[in-house]
Amino acid sequence: MKARTMFIAGAAVGYVFGTKAGRERYEQLRQLSKQVSENPNVQEAAGKLRSKGETFAEVARDKAGHLKDRVPEQVTGGRKEEQPYPG
């Protein structure tokens, strides 16, 4: 989803800079963008997506939390090695 958004934003920027319509077309696009971003439905959808993303991130963080202690064990084959550097 993020990649698609970035692509669309990049395409819009490319269009604006590449068009011969100039400042007038740029102002039209800017106004449309402002209208869309200020639309209450868009604001609501963005809030829901943000909340859902935070929930997913929290779940992933909780699931990965216990792995941080197991990974060094698995990488070294279960044996404890002295670390050459403090840390």
FENVEN-V652005 format. One record per residue. SS is DSSP state (a for helix, b for strand, c for the rest). PHI is phi as a letter, one per 20 degrees, with the letter a starting at -180 (NA if undefined). OMEGA is omega as a letter, one per 40 degrees, with the letter a starting at -180 (none if undefined). Layout:
ss=SS phi=PHI omega=OMEGA
ss=SS phi=PHI omega=OMEGA
//
This chain:
ss=c phi=NA omega=a
ss=a phi=f omega=i
ss=a phi=f omega=i
ss=a phi=f omega=i
ss=a phi=f omega=i
ss=a phi=f omega=i
ss=a phi=f omega=a
ss=a phi=f omega=i
ss=a phi=f omega=i
ss=a phi=f omega=i
ss=a phi=f omega=i
ss=a phi=f omega=i
ss=a phi=f omega=i
ss=a phi=f omega=i
ss=a phi=f omega=a
ss=a phi=f omega=a
ss=a phi=f omega=a
ss=a phi=e omega=a
ss=c phi=f omega=i
ss=c phi=e omega=a
ss=c phi=f omega=i
ss=c phi=m omega=a
ss=a phi=f omega=a
ss=a phi=f omega=i
ss=a phi=f omega=i
ss=a phi=g omega=a
ss=a phi=f omega=i
ss=a phi=f omega=a
ss=a phi=f omega=i
ss=a phi=f omega=i
ss=a phi=f omega=i
ss=a phi=f omega=i
ss=a phi=f omega=i
ss=a phi=f omega=i
ss=a phi=f omega=a
ss=a phi=f omega=a
ss=a phi=f omega=i
ss=a phi=e omega=i
ss=c phi=f omega=a
ss=a phi=g omega=i
ss=a phi=f omega=i
ss=a phi=f omega=i
ss=a phi=f omega=i
ss=a phi=f omega=i
ss=a phi=f omega=i
ss=a phi=f omega=i
ss=a phi=f omega=i
ss=a phi=f omega=i
ss=a phi=f omega=i
ss=a phi=f omega=i
ss=a phi=f omega=i
ss=a phi=f omega=i
ss=a phi=f omega=i
ss=a phi=f omega=i
ss=a phi=f omega=i
ss=a phi=f omega=a
ss=a phi=f omega=i
ss=a phi=f omega=i
ss=a phi=f omega=i
ss=a phi=f omega=i
ss=a phi=f omega=i
ss=a phi=f omega=a
ss=a phi=f omega=a
ss=a phi=e omega=a
ss=a phi=g omega=a
ss=c phi=f omega=a
ss=a phi=f omega=a
ss=a phi=f omega=i
ss=a phi=e omega=a
ss=a phi=e omega=a
ss=a phi=f omega=i
ss=a phi=g omega=i
ss=a phi=f omega=a
ss=a phi=f omega=a
ss=a phi=f omega=a
ss=c phi=e omega=i
ss=c phi=m omega=i
ss=c phi=n omega=a
ss=c phi=e omega=i
ss=c phi=e omega=i
ss=c phi=d omega=i
ss=c phi=f omega=i
ss=c phi=e omega=a
ss=c phi=f omega=a
ss=c phi=c omega=i
ss=c phi=f omega=i
ss=c phi=p omega=none
//
